Protein backbone atom coordinates (compact mmCIF):
# COMPACT_ATOMS: atom_id res chain seq x y z
CA UNK A 1 0.00 0.00 0.00
CA UNK A 2 1.34 3.43 -0.95
CA UNK A 3 1.32 6.20 1.66
CA UNK A 4 -0.94 8.47 -0.39
CA UNK A 5 -3.42 5.82 -1.53
CA UNK A 6 -6.17 7.08 0.77
CA UNK A 7 -5.58 10.75 -0.05
CA UNK A 8 -2.83 13.33 0.38
CA UNK A 9 -3.83 14.08 3.99
CA UNK A 10 -3.55 10.46 5.15
CA UNK A 11 0.22 10.03 4.91
CA UNK A 12 2.09 9.84 8.21
CA UNK A 13 3.95 12.86 9.57
CA UNK A 14 6.20 13.33 12.59
CA UNK A 15 4.25 15.27 15.22
CA UNK A 16 5.59 17.17 18.23
CA UNK A 17 3.40 16.04 21.13
CA UNK A 18 4.17 19.24 23.01
CA UNK A 19 4.10 21.93 20.26
CA UNK A 20 7.39 23.60 19.40
CA UNK A 21 5.90 27.08 19.65
CA UNK A 22 4.53 26.46 23.14
CA UNK A 23 7.81 24.98 24.38
CA UNK A 24 9.85 27.87 22.95
CA UNK A 25 7.62 30.36 24.77
CA UNK A 26 8.24 28.43 27.98
CA UNK A 27 12.02 28.70 27.53
CA UNK A 28 12.93 25.13 26.53
CA UNK A 29 15.92 24.79 24.20
CA UNK A 30 16.04 23.07 20.82
CA UNK A 31 17.47 19.80 22.14
CA UNK A 32 14.65 19.51 24.67
CA UNK A 33 11.98 20.44 22.13
CA UNK A 34 13.22 17.88 19.58
CA UNK A 35 13.67 15.06 22.07
CA UNK A 36 12.69 11.70 20.59
CA UNK A 37 10.22 11.20 23.43
CA UNK A 38 8.33 14.27 22.16
CA UNK A 39 7.70 12.67 18.76
CA UNK A 40 4.87 10.50 17.53
CA UNK A 41 3.42 9.63 14.13
CA UNK A 42 0.06 11.02 13.03
CA UNK A 43 -1.73 11.42 9.72
CA UNK A 44 -1.29 14.80 8.09
CA UNK A 45 -4.98 15.57 8.61
CA UNK A 46 -4.79 14.89 12.36
CA UNK A 47 -1.54 16.84 12.64
CA UNK A 48 -3.16 19.88 11.04
CA UNK A 49 -6.18 19.66 13.35
CA UNK A 50 -4.03 19.55 16.48
CA UNK A 51 -1.76 22.36 15.25
CA UNK A 52 -0.10 24.03 18.27
CA UNK A 53 -2.71 23.14 20.90
CA UNK A 54 -1.42 22.14 24.32
CA UNK A 55 -1.57 18.44 25.29
CA UNK A 56 -3.60 19.27 28.39
CA UNK A 57 -6.31 20.48 25.97
CA UNK A 58 -6.26 17.92 23.16
CA UNK A 59 -5.23 14.76 25.08
CA UNK A 60 -8.52 14.68 27.00
CA UNK A 61 -10.49 15.22 23.79
CA UNK A 62 -8.70 12.35 22.04
CA UNK A 63 -9.09 9.96 24.97
CA UNK A 64 -12.80 10.73 25.26
CA UNK A 65 -13.42 10.10 21.55
CA UNK A 66 -10.96 7.24 21.08
CA UNK A 67 -10.31 5.35 24.34
CA UNK A 68 -6.89 3.71 24.33
CA UNK A 69 -5.50 5.91 21.54
CA UNK A 70 -3.09 7.69 23.87
CA UNK A 71 -1.71 4.54 25.44
CA UNK A 72 -1.19 3.09 21.94
CA UNK A 73 1.25 5.98 21.39
CA UNK A 74 2.93 5.30 24.76
CA UNK A 75 1.59 8.53 26.30
CA UNK A 76 1.86 8.61 30.11
CA UNK A 77 -1.71 8.55 31.44
CA UNK A 78 -0.88 10.60 34.54
CA UNK A 79 -2.76 13.81 33.64
CA UNK A 80 -0.60 15.91 35.94
CA UNK A 81 2.23 15.41 33.40
CA UNK A 82 0.26 16.90 30.50
CA UNK A 83 1.13 20.52 31.28
CA UNK A 84 4.02 22.56 29.88
CA UNK A 85 5.66 23.01 33.28
CA UNK A 86 5.79 19.21 33.70
CA UNK A 87 7.35 18.63 30.27
CA UNK A 88 10.68 17.20 31.60
CA UNK A 89 8.79 14.71 33.79
CA UNK A 90 6.57 13.80 30.83
CA UNK A 91 9.66 13.02 28.71
CA UNK A 92 11.13 10.91 31.50
CA UNK A 93 8.01 8.78 31.84
CA UNK A 94 7.47 8.41 28.09
CA UNK A 95 11.09 7.31 27.62
CA UNK A 96 10.45 4.51 30.08
CA UNK A 97 7.32 3.44 28.18
CA UNK A 98 9.12 3.55 24.82
CA UNK A 99 12.09 1.60 26.19
CA UNK A 100 9.77 -1.07 27.61
CA UNK A 101 7.96 -1.41 24.28
CA UNK A 102 11.25 -1.59 22.38
CA UNK A 103 12.62 -4.26 24.71
CA UNK A 104 9.45 -6.29 24.30
CA UNK A 105 9.79 -6.12 20.52
CA UNK A 106 13.48 -7.04 20.58
CA UNK A 107 12.83 -9.96 22.91
CA UNK A 108 10.19 -11.27 20.52
CA UNK A 109 12.72 -11.16 17.69
CA UNK A 110 15.30 -12.99 19.80
CA UNK A 111 13.18 -16.18 19.98
CA UNK A 112 14.26 -17.77 16.68
CA UNK A 113 15.88 -20.95 15.41
CA UNK A 114 19.27 -21.73 17.05
CA UNK A 115 21.27 -21.47 13.82
CA UNK A 116 19.87 -18.02 13.07
CA UNK A 117 20.43 -16.92 16.67
CA UNK A 118 24.09 -17.88 16.44
CA UNK A 119 24.58 -16.07 13.17
CA UNK A 120 22.91 -12.92 14.47
CA UNK A 121 24.96 -13.05 17.68
CA UNK A 122 28.20 -13.19 15.70
CA UNK A 123 27.14 -10.25 13.59
CA UNK A 124 26.23 -8.19 16.62
CA UNK A 125 29.39 -9.10 18.49
CA UNK A 126 31.48 -8.32 15.42
CA UNK A 127 30.07 -4.83 15.05
CA UNK A 128 32.41 -2.10 16.24
CA UNK A 129 29.79 0.57 16.77
CA UNK A 130 26.17 1.52 16.33
CA UNK A 131 25.58 4.68 14.37
CA UNK A 132 22.93 7.05 15.60
CA UNK A 133 20.63 8.70 13.13
CA UNK A 134 21.47 12.38 12.98
CA UNK A 135 19.12 15.14 11.91
CA UNK A 136 20.65 18.15 10.17
CA UNK A 137 19.24 21.61 9.71
CA UNK A 138 16.82 23.87 11.49
CA UNK A 139 17.09 27.22 13.23
CA UNK A 140 20.17 27.34 15.43
CA UNK A 141 20.37 30.92 16.72
CA UNK A 142 18.26 33.83 17.89
CA UNK A 143 19.43 35.82 14.85
CA UNK A 144 18.09 33.16 12.47
CA UNK A 145 14.83 32.94 14.38
CA UNK A 146 14.35 36.72 14.20
CA UNK A 147 15.18 36.78 10.48
CA UNK A 148 12.68 34.00 9.77
CA UNK A 149 9.97 35.77 11.78
CA UNK A 150 10.56 39.02 9.86
CA UNK A 151 10.26 37.06 6.62
CA UNK A 152 6.94 35.57 7.79
CA UNK A 153 5.68 39.06 8.65
CA UNK A 154 6.72 40.26 5.18
CA UNK A 155 4.93 37.35 3.50
CA UNK A 156 1.78 38.16 5.45
CA UNK A 157 1.99 41.76 4.23
CA UNK A 158 2.02 40.44 0.67
CA UNK A 159 -1.10 38.39 1.38
CA UNK A 160 0.79 35.11 0.96
CA UNK A 161 1.19 31.99 3.17
CA UNK A 162 3.75 32.55 5.93
CA UNK A 163 5.35 29.10 5.53
CA UNK A 164 6.17 26.23 7.88
CA UNK A 165 8.95 27.02 10.34
CA UNK A 166 11.45 24.19 10.92
CA UNK A 167 9.69 21.94 8.42
CA UNK A 168 10.74 18.30 8.73
CA UNK A 169 11.47 16.17 5.67
CA UNK A 170 10.68 12.52 6.31
CA UNK A 171 12.43 9.44 4.93
CA UNK A 172 9.31 7.48 3.97
CA UNK A 173 11.21 4.17 3.90
CA UNK A 174 12.35 4.49 7.52
CA UNK A 175 9.70 6.90 8.84
CA UNK A 176 12.43 9.12 10.28
CA UNK A 177 13.22 12.82 10.03
CA UNK A 178 16.13 13.29 7.63
CA UNK A 179 16.57 17.07 7.64
CA UNK A 180 14.82 20.13 9.04
CA UNK A 181 14.29 23.12 6.73
CA UNK A 182 14.43 26.55 8.41
CA UNK A 183 11.20 27.59 6.69
CA UNK A 184 9.42 25.94 3.79
CA UNK A 185 6.41 26.09 1.53
CA UNK A 186 5.97 22.39 0.62
CA UNK A 187 3.01 23.08 -1.66
CA UNK A 188 4.44 26.27 -3.12
CA UNK A 189 3.93 29.92 -2.25
CA UNK A 190 0.82 29.72 -4.40
CA UNK A 191 -0.59 26.30 -3.61
CA UNK A 192 -0.61 24.12 -6.69
CA UNK A 193 0.65 26.91 -8.94
CA UNK A 194 4.30 27.16 -7.88
CA UNK A 195 6.99 24.70 -6.87
CA UNK A 196 8.06 23.69 -3.37
CA UNK A 197 10.47 26.27 -1.95
CA UNK A 198 12.54 26.68 1.21
CA UNK A 199 14.86 29.21 2.83
CA UNK A 200 17.97 27.62 4.34
CA UNK A 201 20.18 29.91 6.39
CA UNK A 202 23.75 28.78 6.95
CA UNK A 203 22.96 25.09 6.45
CA UNK A 204 25.39 22.28 5.58
CA UNK A 205 25.45 20.90 2.01
CA UNK A 206 23.65 17.70 3.08
CA UNK A 207 20.52 19.69 3.91
CA UNK A 208 20.52 21.36 0.49
CA UNK A 209 21.05 18.01 -1.22
CA UNK A 210 18.15 16.29 0.54
CA UNK A 211 15.85 19.26 -0.08
CA UNK A 212 16.77 19.33 -3.78
CA UNK A 213 16.13 15.58 -4.08
CA UNK A 214 12.67 16.20 -2.62
CA UNK A 215 11.99 18.77 -5.35
CA UNK A 216 12.59 21.97 -3.35
CA UNK A 217 14.01 25.14 -4.82
CA UNK A 218 16.22 26.49 -2.04
CA UNK A 219 17.34 30.02 -1.21
CA UNK A 220 20.27 30.79 1.08
CA UNK A 221 19.54 34.53 1.37
CA UNK A 222 16.21 36.05 2.36
CA UNK A 223 16.61 38.92 -0.12
CA UNK A 224 16.94 36.41 -2.97
CA UNK A 225 13.77 34.66 -1.79
CA UNK A 226 11.92 37.98 -1.72
CA UNK A 227 13.03 38.67 -5.29
CA UNK A 228 11.66 35.26 -6.29
CA UNK A 229 8.32 35.98 -4.61
CA UNK A 230 7.91 39.45 -6.06
CA UNK A 231 9.19 38.72 -9.53
CA UNK A 232 8.12 35.16 -10.28
CA UNK A 233 5.02 34.85 -8.11
CA UNK A 234 3.57 38.36 -7.96
CA UNK A 235 4.88 39.58 -11.33
CA UNK A 236 6.81 42.62 -10.00
CA UNK A 237 9.69 41.99 -12.38
CA UNK A 238 11.80 45.01 -11.42
CA UNK A 239 11.61 44.41 -7.65
CA UNK A 240 14.96 44.93 -5.93
CA UNK A 241 16.43 46.99 -8.77
CA UNK A 242 17.31 50.70 -8.61
CA UNK A 243 14.87 53.15 -10.15
CA UNK A 244 17.07 53.79 -13.16
CA UNK A 245 16.69 50.15 -14.19
CA UNK A 246 12.95 50.50 -14.88
CA UNK A 247 13.69 51.50 -18.48
CA UNK A 248 15.72 48.36 -19.21
CA UNK A 249 14.32 45.50 -21.29
CA UNK A 250 12.82 42.95 -18.84
CA UNK A 251 14.90 40.19 -20.39
CA UNK A 252 18.00 41.98 -19.09
CA UNK A 253 17.02 41.67 -15.40
CA UNK A 254 19.23 38.62 -14.68
CA UNK A 255 22.17 40.54 -16.17
CA UNK A 256 21.39 43.60 -14.04
CA UNK A 257 21.31 41.43 -10.90
CA UNK A 258 24.71 40.07 -11.87
CA UNK A 259 26.19 43.53 -12.50
CA UNK A 260 24.75 45.03 -9.30
CA UNK A 261 26.09 42.16 -7.21
CA UNK A 262 29.55 42.87 -8.58
CA UNK A 263 29.18 46.64 -8.21
CA UNK A 264 30.25 47.57 -11.72
CA UNK A 265 29.91 51.15 -12.91
CA UNK A 266 26.37 52.36 -13.58
CA UNK A 267 25.23 52.14 -17.20
CA UNK A 268 23.15 54.52 -19.26
CA UNK A 269 19.83 52.94 -20.18
CA UNK A 270 18.43 53.42 -23.68
CA UNK A 271 21.59 55.10 -24.94
CA UNK A 272 21.20 56.66 -28.41
CA UNK A 273 24.18 55.72 -30.54
CA UNK A 274 25.17 58.63 -32.79
CA UNK A 275 27.34 58.98 -35.81
CA UNK A 276 30.20 61.48 -35.96
CA UNK A 277 27.72 63.94 -37.48
CA UNK A 278 25.37 63.62 -34.48
CA UNK A 279 22.83 61.52 -36.33
CA UNK A 280 21.06 58.87 -34.22
CA UNK A 281 21.86 55.56 -35.87
CA UNK A 282 20.77 53.10 -33.22
CA UNK A 283 19.99 52.48 -29.58
CA UNK A 284 21.80 50.47 -26.93
CA UNK A 285 19.89 48.88 -24.05
CA UNK A 286 22.84 49.46 -21.73
CA UNK A 287 25.88 51.61 -22.41
CA UNK A 288 29.02 52.88 -20.71
CA UNK A 289 29.93 55.78 -23.04
CA UNK A 290 33.14 56.66 -21.18
CA UNK A 291 34.34 53.11 -21.80
CA UNK A 292 32.65 52.76 -25.22
CA UNK A 293 31.00 49.52 -24.18
CA UNK A 294 27.37 48.70 -24.79
CA UNK A 295 24.73 45.99 -24.96
CA UNK A 296 22.29 45.94 -27.85
CA UNK A 297 18.83 44.52 -27.30
CA UNK A 298 16.24 43.54 -29.92
CA UNK A 299 13.98 46.26 -28.46
CA UNK A 300 16.43 48.92 -29.61
CA UNK A 301 16.78 50.18 -33.18
CA UNK A 302 19.15 48.29 -35.43
CA UNK A 303 22.69 49.65 -35.37
CA UNK A 304 23.29 50.74 -38.94
CA UNK A 305 27.02 51.17 -38.49
CA UNK A 306 30.10 49.13 -37.79
CA UNK A 307 30.54 50.07 -34.11
CA UNK A 308 34.02 48.61 -33.90
CA UNK A 309 35.24 51.15 -36.46
CA UNK A 310 34.16 53.88 -34.04
CA UNK A 311 36.02 52.27 -31.16
CA UNK A 312 32.99 50.71 -29.45
CA UNK A 313 32.68 47.20 -28.08
CA UNK A 314 29.02 46.23 -28.44
CA UNK A 315 27.65 42.93 -27.19
CA UNK A 316 24.45 41.27 -28.24
CA UNK A 317 22.04 40.83 -25.32
CA UNK A 318 21.90 37.06 -25.68
CA UNK A 319 25.65 36.56 -25.50
CA UNK A 320 26.02 38.53 -22.24
CA UNK A 321 23.01 36.80 -20.72
CA UNK A 322 24.71 33.49 -21.41
CA UNK A 323 28.10 34.74 -20.21
CA UNK A 324 27.82 37.87 -17.99
CA UNK A 325 31.52 37.73 -17.20
CA UNK A 326 32.16 39.20 -20.66
CA UNK A 327 30.98 42.53 -19.30
CA UNK A 328 32.72 42.02 -15.97
CA UNK A 329 36.04 41.66 -17.69
CA UNK A 330 35.52 44.86 -19.68
CA UNK A 331 34.17 46.93 -16.81
CA UNK A 332 36.12 45.67 -13.81
CA UNK A 333 38.33 48.75 -13.54
CA UNK A 334 35.49 51.27 -13.58
CA UNK A 335 34.19 53.02 -10.42
CA UNK A 336 31.46 51.72 -8.14
CA UNK A 337 27.98 53.26 -8.45
N, C-alpha and C positions, 0 to 999 in steps of 0.2 A: 504494500500500500504506500502510495506517495503522500508526502506530508501535506500537500495542498489539495488532495482529492476531494475533501469535503468543503472546500472553499478557502479563500485566501486568509480568512480570519481564524482558521482552525489549526494552523501550524503552531508548534510549541515554541515558546519564547522563555528566556530566562527572566524571572521576576524577582525584584527585591522585595522581600516580605515586609521589612520596615523600609518605607520609601526613602530614596536618596535625599530628596529635598528636605524631608522632615528631620533626618539624621544630621544633615549639614547645619540646619538651623539650631539643632541642639548641641552643636560643637564637636560631633564625632569626626575623626579623621577618615581619609580615604581607605586606609587598610581596614578599619573597623566597619565602614559602610559596605565594602566589597568582600566581607568575610564569607567563606563558602556556606557557613551555617545561616546566612541571610538570603540564600538563593533557593528558589524552587522553580519548577517548570509548570507553566500555565499556557492555555491557548491564547492566541493574540487577542481574541475577543474579550476573554476574561481579564487579561492584563489591562486592556484599555478601560474596562469598566471600573476596575479597582483604582487605577491611576495612582495618585499620591495620597490616598486615604490612609489613616492610621490603622494599624492592626486592631487596636481596641475597639474600633468602629466596625470594620468589615469582617473580622473573625467571627463575632457573635452572629452576624447576618448569615454567613456561610454555614456555620454549624447548625443554625435553626432550619435552614432550607435543605441542607445536605448533611445529615448526621454522619459522623465518621470521616468526612472529607478532610478535616484538619489533621486527624491522627494518621491518615494515609499519606500525608506529606511530612510526617514526623514533627508536627507542631506541638510544643509543650502545652498541655491542657490546663495548666495553672494560670488562671486569668490574671493574676496579679503580675505576671511577666509580660503581659501584652501592651504595656505602656512604654513610651520612649525612655523614660528615666530608668526602666528596668532592662534596657536593651542588652547590656553585657551579661546579665543573668540569663536572659532568654537565649543568647548565643551559647552560653555554657551548657544549658540543659538540652538544647537542640543538638549540639555536638555529641552529647552522650547518646541521644536517640539515634542519630545517624550512624555512629560508630557501632552501636548494638545491631542495627539492621545490616550494616556492611559485614560484620563478623558472622552473622547468621547466614548471609548469602555465601560468604567464602567457605564456611564450614560445610554447607550443602554441596559445594563444588569439590570439596576435598574427598568426599565419599565416592570413590571411583574404583575401577579395577586396579589390582596391585601393580601390574606392569606400567600402566599409565601414571600411577602415583609415583613410582620410582623415577620415571622419565621427567615428570614435572619437578620433582624434588631436586634432581640434578641440575635442571635448567635454572631453578631459583637459586640454588646454592652457588652456581657458577656465575651468576650475575654480579657485577662489581658495584652497581648502583641502580637506584630507581630515580628516573627523571621526573621531576614535577612539571605539571603543565603550567606554563607561564602565560600571563595575559599582558599584552603590550598596549600602550596608548592610554588616552584619557587625559583629563585636566590634572595638571600636577602642581599648579601654583595659584596664588591669589591673583596674580597679574593675568594669567590665562583665563581664570574664571570671570574676572571683570571684563576682559575683552570680549568673551563670548556673550556675556549678558548685554553689553552695549550693542553687539551685533543683533541679538534677538530683539532689542528695543527698536533698532533701525528697521529690521524686517517688519515689525508690527506697524511702524509708521508708513511703510510702503503698502500695507494691506495684504501682506503675504504671511504664510505659515512661519512660525518662529523656530522651527526645527526641534530635533530631539537631542538634548544635551547628554553627552557620554553614552552614545548609542552603541549597543553591543552587537557585534557580528558573530553569528553562531556557526560552528562547524556542525552541519546537519548530520554527518556520519557519526560523530561522537557526542552530539548534544552538549557541546562545551563552548564557552566564550573564547573566541580566538583573539580578537582585538577589540579595543574600545575607541570609537571615533569621538573626537572632542564635541562636534556637533554635526548632525547629518539630517538630510532630507531624503529618506529611503525611497519615497515615491515621487521625488522631484519637487522643486519649488512650486510648480504648478502641477498638481497631481494628475498623472496620466499624460501630461503634455510635454514634460521635460524629464531629463534623465536624473538618476540618483546622483546626489552631490554631497560633499562633506568638506568641512574646514578642519585641517589638521595642523595644529600649531606645535612646532618643534618636536615632531614625532620621528621615530626611527624608521629606516627604510622598510622594515618588515610590515609596519602598519600600512604604509602606502601600497605595498605590493598586494596585501590581502584585500584592501579596499578596491584596488583596481581590478583584481580577479573577480570581485563581486559585482563589477559593473559601475563603480562609483567614479565620478570625475572629482578629483581632489584639488583643493586650493590650500596653499601653505601661508598665504597672506590674506588678511581680511579685506584689504583694499581691492585685491584682485577678485575676490568673491563678489564684492559689491559691484565691480565693473561688469562681471558676468550677469548678475541679476538685472542691473539697469539696462545693459545693452542687449543681451540675448533673450531675456525674459520680458522686460517691460518696453523694449524697443527704443530706449534713450541712447542712441548709438554714439553720441559725442560725450557721454558722461565721463567725468574724470579728466577731460582734456581742457586746456586753456581756451579762453574765449576766442583767441585768434584762429583756432583750429576749426571753427564752425564753418568756414568757407571751403574747407578741403573736401575733396571727393571722399565719400564714405568708405570706399574700398581701400583708402589709404590709412585708415585708422590703426590697423596693426603696425604699420610702419611708423606712425606717429608715436605710438606707445613705446616702440623700440628706441626711437630717437630721444624721447623725453627721459627714458630710463637711463640713457647714457649721457644726458645733458649736453647734447651737441648744440651748436649755435642756432638761434631761432631763424626759421626760414621766412621768406615772403610768400604768401599764399596768392595764387592767381596772378603770378607775375607775367606782365606783357612783354614778350620778347620783341625787341625793336631792331631794325636794320640800322646801319651807320647814318642813314638819312632821317632816322626818327620814325620810320614807318613801322606800325605794328604788324609783325609777320607771324605771330603765333603766341600761344599762352602756355606757361609752365604751371603745373599744379603746385609745386614747391620749388623755390629758387633761393640760392645764396649768391646774389649778384656780386658781392665783394670777392667771392671765390670763383665765380663763373661756373657754378655747379647747379644743375636743376633736374627736376623729375617731370617728365611729360606724362599727362594722363589722357585717356581717350576723350574725356569731357572737354579738354582744351582744344583750341583750334590747331589744325595741322601746322607743323613748323615748315614753312616753305623756304628753308635755307639750310645750308650745311653749317650747323652750329660749331663744328670743330674748327672750321676755317676762321671763325670769329673768336676762337680761344675758349669756347664753352665745352664743358663736359656734361652732356645731357643723357640721363638714364630713362629708359622706358619704365613705366610704373610696375609692370609685371616682373621685370628682372630684379628690381630692388625689393619687391615684396617677397620674392623667392630667396633673395640673398641680401638682407639689410646691411650686412657688413661692408658692402660695396660703398655705401654712403659713409659709414663710420670711418673707413680708411681715408676717404677724401676730406672729411670734415674734422678729424680728430684734433687738429691743432687750433681750431677756432674757439672763440670765447664761449663761456657758459651763459645761457639766457635764463 
